[in-house]
Amino acid sequence: MKVNRESLLVSLDAVKPGLVSQSSVCFDEQLGKFIFMGGKVYAYSDEIGVCVPSDIRGAGFAVESGKFYELLKKINVDEVDVSVDNNEVKIVADNIRAGVSCVPVDEAPNFLMGVDELSWINIPDDFSDAIKMVLISCDRKTDVPILSCVHISSDGYVETSDVYRFTRYYLNDCGIGLDESVLISYTAAAALLNYNVTKMAKNDSWVYFELDNNGVFACRRHSGEFPDFTKLIDVTGSNIKFNDDLNVLLDSVMVFSSDGAKCKPINIAVGNGKAMIVAKGESGWATCEVDVEFDGEFAFRINPRFLKEILALGTVEGVVSDRVIKFSGDGWIHLIALVAGSD
C-alpha cells in the first residue's frame, strides 16, 4: 500500500519514547520494535508505551525500529509503497527497493489491556506547563527512587523535590480530579512534554494520557508515598529582589564554577544593596556585583544552575529565611535550600 512518507515518520517519531535502548537486554521480541496493527503503530518498554494512528493497514507486524526509521528518513520521496511478505517489510520508492525483517503480530501490546474500561478525566490546560516547571527539582540520579518521580497529587497540584530544591505547581480548575495521587518517573514526565494531552486515566500499574491525535501515552505507575512538604511552604523572613541583570552575570561567573556536567556552588554575599557573587575553580575565579533590594546582610552558597533555572521562570523576587530562599509566582512555589557562605 502507498503511504505518505512524512506522515509515517511523524507517527514513528510520536512512539519513539516507548523504544528501549539498544543496550537493553530484551526478552520480549517486540521490545525495540515498531509494532503495526489495526491502523495504529505502537512502541513500548517496561517504563513507557505509546500508541498513535498510522496509515499502514493490514496484518499486524513488528519491525526493527532503527533500520526501518533510518531508511524512511533517507528516502527523499513523498510516497512509499509498504507491504509485508515472508516475515519481511518491503519498501519501494522510485528506484529504491528494500526489505527489513519483521515478525507477525496478532494482538495489541498488553500495556493497553483494559484501557477502554477506565474512567477518563479531563486535564487542565496548564498541565504541561506544570510538568515542565516542576522537572527542575526532580532528581534523575538519586538513591531515593521516589525523589526521581513527579508527584501528581489528588489535591490538585504537581510537585517534585531533590532535597535541595522543591517545586509545586497548583493546577487550574482545582486540578485534575484524581481519586488518589500518582507517581510517574522523570523520564516519562519529560517525554510527556512532547505531546498535547487531553485526558488522563490510571490503573494499578499504569498511568494513561489521551493525546490530541487520538493516541495514548502510557507510563509506569511508581509505588510509594511522596514526602509531605506542605509545612515547609510558609517561609517567613525578609523580602529580596535581584536586578534583572543577574541571569546574564551568572553566565560569566559560571565559567569557573562549571566543569562539564558538574557545577560547583558559588558564594553570594548580600549587603548594602548589593549582591557580591564569587565563583572559584581549579583554573581561576570570577566575581561580579549586582544590585538587590534587601535590608540587611546575609551570605549563602548555591548551585548557580539552580538559581538560573528559577530566574528563567520570570521572577527575581524572593523571601529569605535562615534556611531557604522562596520564590513564588502565579500558582507556583519554588524553594532552594541554603548553605552558609564561606570562602
C-alpha positions as CSV (number, residue, x, y, z in Angstrom):
1,M,0.0,0.0,0.0
2,K,1.2,3.5,-0.7
3,V,1.6,5.8,2.3
4,N,2.8,9.4,2.7
5,R,6.4,9.1,3.9
6,E,6.4,12.3,6.1
7,S,3.1,11.3,7.7
8,L,4.6,7.9,8.5
9,L,7.7,9.4,10.0
10,V,5.6,11.7,12.2
11,S,3.8,8.7,13.7
12,L,7.1,6.9,14.2
13,D,8.6,9.9,16.0
14,A,5.5,10.0,18.2
15,V,6.0,6.5,19.5
16,K,9.8,6.7,19.9
17,P,9.8,7.3,23.6
18,G,8.4,3.8,24.0
19,L,11.5,2.2,22.4
20,V,14.1,0.6,24.7
21,S,17.7,1.4,24.2
22,Q,19.7,-1.0,22.0
23,S,22.0,-1.7,25.0
24,S,19.0,-3.1,27.0
25,V,18.6,-6.8,27.4
26,C,15.3,-7.7,25.7
27,F,13.5,-11.0,26.4
28,D,10.3,-9.7,24.5
29,E,10.8,-9.9,20.8
30,Q,8.5,-6.9,20.3
31,L,10.7,-4.6,22.5
32,G,12.7,-2.1,20.5
33,K,10.4,-2.5,17.5
34,F,7.7,-0.5,15.8
35,I,4.5,-2.6,16.0
36,F,1.9,-2.0,13.4
37,M,-1.6,-3.4,13.9
38,G,-5.2,-2.2,13.2
39,G,-4.3,1.1,11.7
40,K,-2.1,2.0,14.7
41,V,1.6,2.0,15.5
42,Y,2.9,1.1,18.9
43,A,6.2,1.1,20.8
44,Y,6.7,0.1,24.4
45,S,9.2,-0.7,27.1
46,D,8.8,-1.6,30.8
47,E,8.5,2.2,31.6
48,I,6.7,3.8,28.7
49,G,4.3,2.7,26.0
50,V,2.9,4.9,23.1
51,C,0.2,4.3,20.5
52,V,-0.8,6.6,17.7
53,P,-2.8,6.2,14.4
54,S,-0.9,5.0,11.4
55,D,-1.6,4.9,7.7
56,I,-0.3,1.3,7.4
57,R,-3.1,-1.2,7.4
58,G,-3.4,-4.9,7.1
59,A,-1.9,-7.8,9.0
60,G,0.0,-6.9,12.2
61,F,3.8,-7.0,12.3
62,A,6.7,-5.8,14.4
63,V,9.7,-4.3,12.6
64,E,13.2,-3.5,13.9
65,S,13.0,0.3,14.6
66,G,16.4,1.6,13.8
67,K,16.9,0.4,10.2
68,F,13.2,0.9,9.3
69,Y,13.3,4.5,10.5
70,E,16.7,5.3,9.1
71,L,15.7,4.0,5.7
72,L,12.5,6.1,5.6
73,K,14.4,9.1,6.7
74,K,16.9,8.9,3.9
75,I,14.4,8.2,1.1
76,N,13.7,11.5,-0.5
77,V,10.2,10.9,-1.9
78,D,6.6,11.9,-1.0
79,E,5.2,8.4,-1.0
80,V,6.5,4.9,-0.4
81,D,4.9,1.5,-1.0
82,V,4.9,-0.7,2.1
83,S,4.0,-4.4,2.1
84,V,4.7,-7.4,4.2
85,D,5.7,-10.7,2.7
86,N,7.5,-13.7,4.2
87,N,8.5,-12.0,7.5
88,E,9.8,-9.0,5.7
89,V,8.6,-5.5,5.3
90,K,9.2,-4.4,1.7
91,I,9.6,-0.7,0.9
92,V,9.5,0.5,-2.7
93,A,10.1,4.1,-3.7
94,D,11.2,5.2,-7.2
95,N,14.3,3.2,-7.9
96,I,14.8,2.0,-4.3
97,R,13.7,-1.4,-3.1
98,A,14.5,-2.6,0.4
99,G,13.4,-5.3,2.9
100,V,13.5,-5.1,6.7
101,S,12.9,-8.3,8.7
102,C,9.8,-8.4,10.8
103,V,7.7,-10.8,13.0
104,P,4.0,-11.3,12.8
105,V,1.7,-9.8,15.5
106,D,-1.8,-10.8,16.2
107,E,-2.7,-8.8,19.3
108,A,-2.1,-5.3,20.7
109,P,0.6,-4.8,23.3
110,N,-0.6,-5.6,26.8
111,F,0.2,-2.2,28.3
112,L,-3.1,-1.1,26.8
113,M,-5.1,-4.0,28.2
114,G,-8.4,-2.8,29.7
115,V,-7.7,0.8,28.8
116,D,-11.2,1.3,27.3
117,E,-12.8,0.3,30.5
118,L,-11.1,3.0,32.6
119,S,-12.6,6.3,33.8
120,W,-11.0,9.1,31.9
121,I,-10.9,12.7,33.3
122,N,-10.1,16.0,31.6
123,I,-6.7,17.5,32.1
124,P,-6.3,21.2,32.9
125,D,-4.9,23.4,30.1
126,D,-1.8,24.2,32.2
127,F,-0.8,20.6,32.9
128,S,2.1,20.6,30.5
129,D,3.3,23.9,31.9
130,A,3.2,22.4,35.4
131,I,5.2,19.3,34.4
132,K,7.8,21.5,32.7
133,M,8.2,23.7,35.7
134,V,8.5,21.0,38.4
135,L,11.0,19.0,36.5
136,I,13.8,21.4,37.5
137,S,13.6,20.0,41.1
138,C,13.4,16.3,40.1
139,D,16.5,14.2,40.9
140,R,17.3,11.9,38.0
141,K,20.3,10.2,39.7
142,T,19.1,9.7,43.3
143,D,19.5,6.8,45.6
144,V,16.0,7.6,46.8
145,P,13.8,6.4,43.9
146,I,10.7,8.4,44.9
147,L,12.7,11.7,44.5
148,S,13.2,10.8,40.8
149,C,9.4,10.9,40.4
150,V,6.8,13.6,39.7
151,H,4.0,13.6,42.2
152,I,0.6,14.3,40.7
153,S,-1.5,15.0,43.7
154,S,-5.2,14.3,44.2
155,D,-5.3,17.7,45.9
156,G,-4.8,19.5,42.6
157,Y,-1.1,20.2,42.3
158,V,2.1,18.7,40.8
159,E,5.4,18.7,42.7
160,T,9.0,17.4,42.9
161,S,12.0,17.6,45.2
162,D,15.6,16.6,45.1
163,V,16.0,17.5,48.8
164,Y,17.9,20.7,47.9
165,R,15.0,22.1,45.9
166,F,11.3,21.8,46.0
167,T,8.8,23.0,43.4
168,R,5.0,22.8,43.5
169,Y,2.5,24.0,40.8
170,Y,-1.2,24.4,41.5
171,L,-3.2,23.4,38.5
172,N,-6.0,25.4,37.1
173,D,-9.7,24.4,37.6
174,C,-8.8,22.8,41.0
175,G,-6.5,20.2,39.4
176,I,-7.3,17.0,37.6
177,G,-9.9,15.4,40.0
178,L,-7.9,12.2,40.7
179,D,-9.3,10.0,43.5
180,E,-5.7,9.2,44.5
181,S,-2.3,10.6,43.8
182,V,0.1,9.0,41.4
183,L,3.9,9.0,40.8
184,I,5.5,8.9,37.4
185,S,9.2,8.9,36.6
186,Y,11.2,11.9,35.4
187,T,11.9,10.1,32.1
188,A,8.2,9.6,31.5
189,A,7.2,13.2,32.6
190,A,9.9,14.7,30.3
191,A,8.7,12.6,27.4
192,L,5.2,13.6,28.0
193,L,6.1,17.2,27.2
194,N,6.3,16.2,23.5
195,Y,2.6,15.7,23.3
196,N,-0.7,17.6,23.7
197,V,-2.5,15.7,26.3
198,T,-6.3,16.0,26.8
199,K,-7.4,13.3,29.3
200,M,-5.9,11.0,32.0
201,A,-6.7,7.6,33.4
202,K,-5.0,5.1,35.6
203,N,-5.0,1.5,36.9
204,D,-2.8,-0.2,39.5
205,S,0.2,-0.4,37.1
206,W,0.0,2.3,34.5
207,V,-1.0,6.0,34.1
208,Y,-2.5,6.8,30.8
209,F,-2.8,10.1,28.9
210,E,-5.0,10.6,25.9
211,L,-3.4,12.6,23.1
212,D,-5.0,15.1,20.8
213,N,-4.1,12.9,17.8
214,N,-6.2,10.0,19.2
215,G,-3.2,8.3,20.5
216,V,-2.3,7.1,24.0
217,F,0.8,7.7,26.1
218,A,1.2,5.3,29.0
219,C,3.8,5.3,31.7
220,R,4.5,3.0,34.6
221,R,3.0,4.0,37.9
222,H,5.5,4.0,40.7
223,S,4.8,2.9,44.2
224,G,5.4,4.8,47.5
225,E,4.2,7.9,49.3
226,F,5.7,11.2,48.3
227,P,7.1,13.3,51.3
228,D,4.7,16.0,52.6
229,F,6.5,19.3,52.0
230,T,3.4,21.4,52.8
231,K,4.7,22.5,56.2
232,L,7.9,24.0,54.6
233,I,6.0,26.3,52.2
234,D,5.2,29.0,54.7
235,V,8.5,30.8,54.7
236,T,8.9,33.8,57.0
237,G,11.8,36.2,56.5
238,S,12.9,39.3,54.6
239,N,11.9,40.1,51.0
240,I,14.7,40.3,48.4
241,K,14.6,41.5,44.8
242,F,17.5,40.9,42.5
243,N,18.4,43.1,39.5
244,D,17.3,41.8,36.1
245,D,21.0,41.6,35.1
246,L,21.6,38.7,37.4
247,N,20.8,36.0,34.9
248,V,23.3,37.3,32.4
249,L,26.0,37.8,35.0
250,L,25.7,34.3,36.3
251,D,26.7,33.0,32.8
252,S,30.0,34.8,33.2
253,V,31.0,33.5,36.7
254,M,29.9,30.0,35.8
255,V,32.9,29.7,33.5
256,F,34.9,28.8,36.6
257,S,32.2,27.1,38.6
258,S,31.3,24.6,35.9
259,D,33.3,21.5,35.0
260,G,31.4,19.6,32.3
261,A,28.2,18.3,33.7
262,K,29.2,19.2,37.2
263,C,28.6,22.7,38.7
264,K,30.2,23.8,41.9
265,P,28.3,26.1,44.3
266,I,29.0,29.9,44.2
267,N,29.2,32.3,47.1
268,I,26.7,35.1,47.3
269,A,27.1,37.8,49.9
270,V,24.3,40.4,50.2
271,G,24.7,43.7,51.9
272,N,24.4,47.5,51.4
273,G,22.0,47.0,48.5
274,K,24.5,44.8,46.5
275,A,25.0,41.1,46.0
276,M,28.6,40.1,45.5
277,I,28.9,36.8,43.6
278,V,32.2,34.8,43.7
279,A,32.9,31.7,41.7
280,K,36.2,29.7,42.1
281,G,37.5,26.8,40.2
282,E,40.8,24.9,39.7
283,S,41.7,27.1,36.8
284,G,40.6,30.5,38.0
285,W,38.0,32.7,39.6
286,A,35.5,35.4,38.8
287,T,33.4,37.9,40.7
288,C,30.5,40.2,39.8
289,E,28.2,42.5,41.6
290,V,24.5,43.1,41.1
291,D,22.0,45.5,42.7
292,V,19.5,44.0,45.1
293,E,16.6,45.4,47.1
294,F,17.2,44.0,50.6
295,D,17.5,45.5,54.1
296,G,20.2,43.6,55.9
297,E,23.1,41.3,55.3
298,F,23.5,37.5,54.7
299,A,25.6,35.1,52.8
300,F,25.0,31.7,51.3
301,R,26.3,29.2,48.8
302,I,24.1,28.0,46.0
303,N,24.4,26.0,42.7
304,P,24.2,28.7,40.0
305,R,22.3,26.4,37.7
306,F,19.6,26.0,40.3
307,L,19.4,29.8,40.5
308,K,19.4,30.3,36.7
309,E,16.6,27.8,36.3
310,I,14.3,29.6,38.7
311,L,15.2,33.0,37.3
312,A,14.2,31.7,33.9
313,L,10.7,31.3,35.2
314,G,10.4,35.1,35.1
315,T,10.9,36.2,38.7
316,V,13.7,38.0,40.5
317,E,12.0,38.4,43.8
318,G,12.0,36.0,46.8
319,V,11.8,35.6,50.6
320,V,14.9,34.8,52.6
321,S,14.9,32.8,55.8
322,D,17.8,31.3,57.7
323,R,17.4,28.1,55.7
324,V,15.8,28.7,52.3
325,I,15.0,31.2,49.6
326,K,11.4,31.0,48.5
327,F,10.4,32.1,45.0
328,S,6.7,32.2,44.1
329,G,4.5,33.2,41.2
330,D,1.0,32.8,39.9
331,G,0.1,29.3,41.1
332,W,3.7,28.0,41.8
333,I,6.2,27.8,44.6
334,H,10.0,27.1,44.5
335,L,12.3,26.6,47.5
336,I,16.1,26.4,47.4
337,A,18.0,25.3,50.4
338,L,20.8,27.5,51.5
339,V,24.2,26.7,52.9
340,A,26.2,29.2,55.0
341,G,28.6,31.1,52.8
342,S,32.3,30.5,53.1
343,D,35.5,31.2,51.1
